[in-house]
Amino acid sequence: MKITKVSKMTGIEHTREIDITEDQLARWRDGAFIQDVAPNLSADDREFLISGMTPEEWTAAFGSDTDEEPEEQ
C-alpha cells in the first residue's frame, strides 16, 4: 500500500510502498506497537510510518550503522 507522510526531520512529503494492511494500520493507530502489528516490516519502513523519515534522511541526520568510530590515538 502506498503511504504518504511528512518527514518530522525535514518537513518534506514522501510516499513509499509499504507491505501493510488497513487492519494492521488501524491496530497501530489504536496504540499497538508497530513491530508487533507488522513484524514483517523493515526498520526503514517502521521508521517511515512513525516519523515520515526516509533512510536517506536518517543517514544524513544520524549517520549509518556502517560508519566507523574514529580510532583513539
C-alpha positions as CSV (number, residue, x, y, z in Angstrom):
1,M,0.0,0.0,0.0
2,K,1.3,3.5,-0.8
3,I,1.7,5.6,2.3
4,T,2.4,9.3,2.2
5,K,3.9,11.0,5.2
6,V,5.6,14.3,6.0
7,S,9.1,13.9,7.4
8,K,9.4,15.2,11.0
9,M,13.0,16.0,10.3
10,T,12.8,17.9,7.0
11,G,9.1,18.7,6.5
12,I,9.3,17.1,3.1
13,E,6.4,14.9,1.9
14,H,7.4,11.4,0.8
15,T,5.4,8.4,-0.5
16,R,6.6,4.8,0.0
17,E,5.2,1.4,-0.9
18,I,4.8,-0.4,2.5
19,D,3.7,-4.0,2.9
20,I,1.0,-3.4,5.4
21,T,-2.8,-3.9,5.5
22,E,-5.5,-1.4,6.5
23,D,-6.2,-3.6,9.6
24,Q,-2.6,-3.5,10.7
25,L,-2.5,0.3,10.2
26,A,-5.7,0.6,12.3
27,R,-4.3,-1.5,15.1
28,W,-1.1,0.6,15.1
29,R,-3.0,3.8,15.1
30,D,-5.1,2.4,18.0
31,G,-1.9,2.2,20.1
32,A,-0.3,-1.2,19.3
33,F,3.5,-1.3,18.7
34,I,4.3,-1.3,15.0
35,Q,6.8,-4.1,15.4
36,D,4.0,-6.3,17.0
37,V,1.4,-5.4,14.4
38,A,3.6,-5.8,11.3
39,P,6.7,-7.8,12.2
40,N,7.4,-8.3,8.5
41,L,8.4,-4.6,8.0
42,S,12.0,-3.5,7.8
43,A,13.3,-1.0,10.3
44,D,13.3,1.6,7.4
45,D,9.6,1.0,6.8
46,R,8.7,1.2,10.5
47,E,10.6,4.4,10.9
48,F,8.9,5.9,7.9
49,L,5.5,5.1,9.4
50,I,6.4,6.6,12.7
51,S,8.3,9.7,11.6
52,G,8.0,10.1,7.9
53,M,11.8,9.9,7.6
54,T,13.4,8.2,4.6
55,P,16.5,6.1,5.0
56,E,18.4,8.8,3.3
57,E,17.2,11.5,5.7
58,W,18.1,9.2,8.6
59,T,21.6,8.7,7.3
60,A,22.1,12.4,6.7
61,A,20.9,13.2,10.2
62,F,22.5,10.4,12.3
63,G,25.0,8.6,10.1
64,S,24.8,4.9,9.1
65,D,25.4,1.7,11.0
66,T,28.4,1.2,8.9
67,D,30.1,4.5,9.9
68,E,33.2,3.6,11.9
69,E,34.2,5.3,15.1
70,P,37.5,7.1,14.8
71,E,40.4,5.2,16.4
72,E,41.8,6.6,19.6
73,Q,45.4,7.7,19.4
